[in-house]
Amino acid sequence: MSNEDIRPTTLVGIKRLAKSIKTRDGISHHEALDAAARRASFQNFRHASKQIPPASNAAPSQPTRHILYLTHYWKDRKTGMKGRETLAVELSKPLSQLVTAAQMSYRRSLGSLVAEGPDHLVSRSLTESQSRARREICHAARTFQFMDTTRLRPSNSRSRVYPGGNSANRIPGADHSSSWYEPESRNYVFVDEPYESSADSWHLEREAWAKKHDFQVVKVRFWPGMYAPDLGSRLYLISPNKGLWLTSLAAQLDVLPEPPVEASWKGTSASRFPRFNSPGTIAQTQAQQLASVTTPQLAARGPRQSVGYIQTFVGPQRRPMGRMAIEVHSKVGTLLKLVSAATYYRKGVHNRVASVRSELDEWVMREYTPHELPQDVFNDLYYGAAPGSSHAKSLPAEQRLSLRASIEQVKALLATNYPDCPPLRSLMRRLDAAVDSLERWTR
């Protein structure tokens, strides 16, 4: 067994491993103790000393592991074949403590995933093939492994990762890069994942850049990264020079197992029906059913006067009681997709419409069972068969009037088919704001 496979469980074992690390890496005894402690799942040697009783030298209890399920449904248009791919990822924290939905939207590998349960994320898009579904899931799984190990979170603050906050100071040869944030230390990290041959060709320029800006560039030696490790991409951590922080993060990543890739698929491949329900989703559903029996729902007080709404545990926290017909959802979805496509560069409209689409997509998923609403129909309601964005920087008055009429029609359909309640009023306010932004879009 190599040193890389050793996971000490006692203080004696940590100290023994530290001696080997010190000799191998040529670092100080203190640094080697911290590195060995991290191999044993502690923050540093001081943390290990507090957790392991020194008198008995007893082994610490094994950390609790949490399973996160990632699912993509797929349909091959050429062959007509369809199915489901699901992969279980082992993490040290539950999903709710690892990342927020907003943070997930900052990463391409996570942006299409929505929570179907506390331990289950499903792509809202119908993937084009089984191979593509597996690749997307593996990419997401690697991203969750990275977050779980480093405690870094996706960030949309691009300027903070560049020297002087200026993207012109970007490291030479950067490719497939992303921004990350460490909440506890408030440090930002630029993650760069170029192909290895490209990084080698830029080696001298990258070294000169790091020296010029007093930045650290640390290559993770053994764990190849998130982007495309099976195609040769490699992971670099880049941030202002702050001692051994990046080196510590790289060491933590280096003890991870081989990252999941399509060629070594270890997930579950199955037909699209019956729909997969994770253990957490099943437990949550049972709790909701019990709550509905023991807690009376608020009674409706006539059409458009109901104040009733249902609390949910994942996704949007509230939705109206009752449900809107699937045909009406389809009409609303078509209207919203048209508005979204025409207003790509008018973010005051586009982003609010996108928010309403996302929430209605969540509502319809909660309103109908998979037997009532097949997966392919569900996928098409709010996100399928969308027109291409026009990317127009401005629109003529008659087209703006037409788009406003579409939004007003959506409001009328929602008001007619749902009871008046806080969740519905929230959607209406966003649509009103979209109309206001549309009217002010003159150039």
TARA-V757568 format. One record per backbone hydrogen bond with DSSP energy under -0.5 kcal/mol. NH is the residue of the N-H (numbers start at 1). CO is the residue of the C=O. If there is no record, write none. Layout:
nh=(NH/NH)
co=(CO/CO)
//
This chain:
nh=(5/6/14/15/16/17/18/19/20/21/22/23/24/25/26/27/32/33/34/35/36/37/38/39/40/40/41/42/48/49/50/51/52/53/57/58/60/66/68/68/69/70/71/72/74/75/76/77/80/83/84/85/86/87/89/91/91/97/98/98/99/104/105/106/107/110/111/113/114/116/117/120/121/122/123/124/127/127/133/134/135/136/137/138/139/140/141/142/143/144/145/146/147/148/149/150/151/153/155/158/161/162/165/166/167/169/170/174/178/180/181/182/183/186/187/189/190/191/191/192/192/193/196/198/199/200/201/202/203/206/207/208/209/210/211/212/213/214/215/216/218/219/220/221/224/231/232/232/233/234/236/237/238/239/241/242/245/248/249/250/251/252/253/254/255/255/256/264/265/268/270/282/283/284/285/286/287/288/289/290/291/292/293/294/295/296/301/305/310/312/319/321/329/330/331/332/333/334/335/336/337/338/339/340/341/342/343/343/344/346/347/349/350/350/351/352/353/354/355/356/357/358/359/360/361/362/363/364/365/366/367/368/373/378/379/380/381/381/382/383/384/390/391/400/401/402/403/404/405/406/407/408/409/410/411/412/413/414/415/416/417/418/419/425/426/427/428/429/430/431/432/433/434/435/436/437/438/439/440/441/442)
co=(2/3/10/11/12/13/14/15/16/17/18/19/20/21/22/22/28/29/30/31/32/33/34/35/36/37/38/37/44/45/46/47/48/51/53/53/9/91/66/89/119/87/121/85/83/127/81/75/76/74/270/72/268/70/68/66/89/94/94/95/95/100/101/103/104/107/107/110/122/120/120/117/69/114/71/112/73/125/129/130/131/132/133/134/135/136/137/138/139/140/141/142/143/144/145/146/147/181/179/156/158/159/162/163/165/166/167/171/191/189/153/187/181/182/182/180/238/178/189/190/236/175/232/195/195/196/197/198/200/202/203/204/205/206/207/208/209/210/210/239/237/217/235/219/222/228/228/229/228/194/192/218/190/216/214/240/242/244/245/246/247/248/249/250/251/252/253/261/262/86/84/278/279/280/281/282/283/284/285/286/287/288/289/290/291/294/302/302/319/317/310/308/325/326/327/328/329/330/331/332/333/334/335/336/337/338/339/340/341/343/345/346/343/346/347/347/349/350/351/352/353/354/355/356/357/358/359/360/361/362/363/364/369/374/375/376/377/378/378/379/379/341/341/396/397/398/399/400/401/402/403/404/405/406/407/408/409/410/411/412/413/414/321/421/422/423/424/425/426/427/428/429/430/431/432/433/434/435/436/438/440)
//
